[in-house]
Structure formats: C-alpha cells, structure tokens
C-alpha cells in the first residue's frame, strides 16, 4: 500500500511539473508582428520618394520597385517573414474600396501561400478622421471591416476577439474624443456580432499621470519608436535603455487597468526622402558600431517587455515603410554610402551612412526572437 501511495504521489508531482513546463514554454514563446504597407500598387513605387533611391549609388529593394498585388511578391514576402519568425502582418488600411483595401482583401488574404500567417488591420485615423475630430466614417468603416475581414480564418485574434490596431489614439485622447471614438468602433462591431480588441497607438514619451485613457483600450503600443525615443543620428546604448525604461513604466500603467502592452522595435529612421524631414537615426548605435547594432539593442530590450495577455506580441516598425526607411525588407547588397543626389551631396543622409544590407535584419530578428 505504501508503494502504491508513493507511486501515486510521484505521478501527481510529475504531472504537475509537466503542466508547469508546458505553461512556461507557452508563456515564453513570442508572436512577432510587423507593420506591413500594401502601398506599392502603382507604376512609381508610391511616389518614388524614398531615401534609398536618392543615394549614390542607389540602393533598391531586393525585389525592385515592385507592385505588391503581384502574387510572386507576396509569396516572397511570406517566405522571408517565415524565415525571420514573423507570424503577423498588420496592414495599413485607409478606407473601403481603396487600392490598399483591395490589395489586402483580394490579394494577400486570398494568396495560396498565406498558410498560417495572421493578418490584422491598422486603422489610419489620419486618413479616416479629418483633423482627428471628424468621426463620420468610423462606424461604417468598422462595419465594412467586420463584414469583409473578421470572419477570415487568418484574421488575427486575441482571446477570440478580432484585433484592430488604431493609429494615433494618443492624438484622439489629447483632443478629448478618444472615448467617443472607441464607443463608435465597439458599437459598430457589436452590431455585426463581434467584440473587438482595440490596440491603440497610445504610448509616447513618458507615461501619463493617470490610466484614464489607457483604460479605454484593450492594449497599447508605441508606433513611433523614433519620435518617442528622442534619438537622433546615433541612439547610443544609454538612450535605448532609457527608452525601454519608459516603456516598462507604460507597461506597469497598462497592467493597472488590465490592458495589454505590446513593445516595439525599429531598425532606424530617415524620412528626408519623402518630406522636409527630421534628423535621421542611424542603424548603428554609434558611428563606430556595426550596422544593425541599434536593432539588436532594441530587440534585446523589447522581448523582455512582452505581455502574456497579448500572447507575448512584439511589433516591428516596419516590414516595408520605405519612405521613412524603417523597413527590414531585404535591400540589394551594396557597400555603405553617405552620399546622395542632392546639390550638397548629403541633404538627405545628413552624413549618415546607409548600407545595402541584404537580409541582415531578417537574420537579426530570427536570432533574437527564436
């Protein structure tokens, strides 16, 4: 009898340890998402106003200036994404029937190689809410999205709820209409039979004094890593650590109201090819560091802040936002250059070197999130 009791106790103990081990493995696995831009459907690569086409010599995408409705382009993007461990594309969305909507709905979601890649939409408030105050489009937009996206088996969910990323909710909060906009979105989705999970682009700079605005959202994240980190030219390890210390405080604020927190990372920034622009942020931590060192430092810190409530979701800005040069999509291999085709030769680069990096950033992402 004594031996039976011992065996029974051991059975229960090992069963408990096995369950705990499975839970540990589950909680440590990451969901890596990227902001994906289906903008390149015309003949001019969305205006051809991107930094790398102004470099001397030019550094073009590995796939050239592509059309993103091309099934071979989508297939290669999917293949590269899987190689790097990316499981979610958050696609920019600017309204029903627009080229971007059609690309996502009719070409990406129907692609034969989509397999288990998840898709969520990024609701571009700057294009759907004039001056961030006009909410006339909101309810009909959400109904359209619900009718055309939420039922798709690849649409991303958290706790069974379809996820919608919303750009610049922090501006809505500042204008005083965040609550009313969220109510419009939730009510419109409910009329179509869905309880949506809203992730707001709410995080920026230092955390707020109260959780009032965070409580209106299901999850919060920081889209503008460049602006929020307040880093120019070379970030340095210290500024990266300061940025993620602030992010940890935002996460603590979110936890107080049971909102999820989604950390973010970005490889660098240069928007001077598309607008008057800002000071660029090099992809090197310091002038003497290697290319990719900024991305490595950000990822190393970001993975520590993932949240089980969101399935340990981590967002990368971006897959292919070429106009702000945040993309990790492969570039044709080329030696570094800080020269551009401006009269001064450095108007666009401001002297910061840019490398034709190949798949460098896919390799970094794969290594640091595996």
Secondary structure, DSSP 8 states (H G I E B T S, - for coil): -HHHHHHHHHHHHHHHHHHHHHHHHHHH--EEEEEE-----SSSTGGG--GGGSBSS---BTT-S--TT-HHHHHHHHHHHHHHTEEEEEEEE--TTSHHHHIIIIIITT-TT-TT-EEEEEE-HHHHSGGGT--TTHHHHHHHHIIIIITSTTB-EETTEEEEEETTHHHHHHHT-HHHHHHHHHHHHHHTT---EEEEE---SS--S-STTGGGSSEEE-S-HHHHHT--B--HHHHHHHHHHHHHHHHHHHHHTT-EEEEEE-S-B--TTTSS----B-SSSSTTS-TTHHHHHHHHHHGGG--GGGTSEEEES-SS-TTTT---S-EEEEEEE--BSSSSS-TTTTT--EEEEETHHHHHHHHHH-
